[in-house]
């Protein structure tokens, strides 16, 4: 057992049980903990104190950037670098520029949303200590897991175990970090 | 105050107004996981091979032969000739883009409107979108004639010092179709990340585990991950919804900026969007009805979901019918002899009037059958209607593209268009490639969004009795 301890995990059967346990863990003063579920649970953000996700801003920045660069590109290529006269219309005007820039905005926004989601979730990652636990495989099926990290200042193997068990957690187990 | 609120709560909706459950027979989450992964993990059934082999033949033999012959020889191998310079290549391009649109509409717009039933068919619709945009994008790329100069369409600095001309909607098309392919693929992939994790955790062989671990990218399903994921999903849905209304509009603009009678109408962008959606719902019916039976998904893709798709097909069909009416009315009302000539010849001309009547018969006639509940619950009939809608919309595209070109302003300039074997071969090839990709998707990837379906079950709601809510929390 030279492995470091990553945290303690406890298993629950329903999202309702998990939500109640999460409230108790928060009341006990823990900060470095997370819950794992097969689908997003309604109301868990509030219990965990998660603020509005930054993904929207990443997407907005990328989309807005793409929109502006569309305008700049079209101005540069059709009005500045090689001025094109088409049907006697002005070299540069908003109506002709809007549609391609708008399309680029959609593309930029979409890439921003996916890239932002992955970056904020620190994905892709090749390994996670929890993925070593056999019972953790049930999380993608129908179980709900709460993990209190060893990095938490309040973390104590015996006391934390007691809290998890009193909150109704089954199969309370140590997660090793053997990286 | 709280008393009156409690009283409100006890007033349950009458049975006929209550929404049917998304998944029938009160199944648990574990059962759902087994059921939804069963097909991708199980033995390949015979029907899959029977469908796959001809599709793969069309995709890997007919398709490349027609493609390479055309690219090496030139556009002359097709029937396109003066005055009909846009033939089956553009007809099929619009048709494939159209098929794609319903998929995006189902997966994105119905998500924004919080239609829970969409979770069961969303993934299959998205796959349809991605594969049909691939097929669509191919046509304009080779229809330019010298496919090796396609890169001229992108704003790349080159030794000629030339840039694309951004005033042309054809140029916008390049951006629109490429963006559509990219964004719908991203959306498709992102939706599958949690389901890849499900497949990873269930896999029994090392190879499967390796592949799905790679695809799932280390997804653990933590609340923080879901938090960002849901936001990204919402943003992507919003952006995809924009694309539903943009891509076909731009294709429509290609037509309405031209001076040709029959094309030069402001209604075209809307016309093409709705036509696209209508055609796509037809394709959704064609794909869903057999697959739900053969893959044993009757309790998940329920009759009520099929019924809703049929209703959406009816609504889009009625809008299309209205647009036909307006198109003919405006052609008459404009007093323009060329417009009147073109529209009169759509139904009472010669060569192509068969297609004109087919489009009226199907899109206006057959669609009305969907008013009847008996029809909407008859799966065999719905399947046939789905196929007919696709044929009807194909005829519509043909009538618009070829029907407006073959008799334009000067009678000395008239001509006929007949597709050659290479036109038809390429279409058969793209159909084969589409179905081959679709069958591969069904066999190897999670074809139903597992996490999303679970998320709309009563077991997933922490404030529901089945989700573990207790009386002391203030819930029933």
Interface residues (C-beta under 8 A of the other chain):
Chain A: X12 X13 X14 X15 X16 X17 X18 X19 X20 X34 X35 X36 X37 X38 X39 X40 X41 X42 X43 X44 X45 X48 X50 X52 X53 X54 X55 X56 X59 X63 X73 X74 X77 X78 X81 X82 X84 X86 X87 X89 X96 X97 X99 X100 X102 X103 X104 X106 X107 X109 X110 X111 X113 X114 X116 X117 X118 X120 X121 X123 X124 X125 X126 X127 X128 X130 X131 X137 X138 X139 X140 X141 X142
Chain B: X28 X29 X30 X33 X155 X161 X162 X163 X164 X165 X166 X167 X169 X171 X172 X175 X176 X179 X182 X183 X186 X187 X189 X190 X194 X197 X198 X200 X201 X202 X217 X218 X219 X220 X221 X222 X223 X224 X225 X226 X227 X228 X229 X230 X231 X232 X235 X236 X239 X240 X242 X243 X246 X250 X450 X451 X452 X454 X455 X459 X460 X461 X462 X463 X464 X466 X467 X468 X469 X470 X473
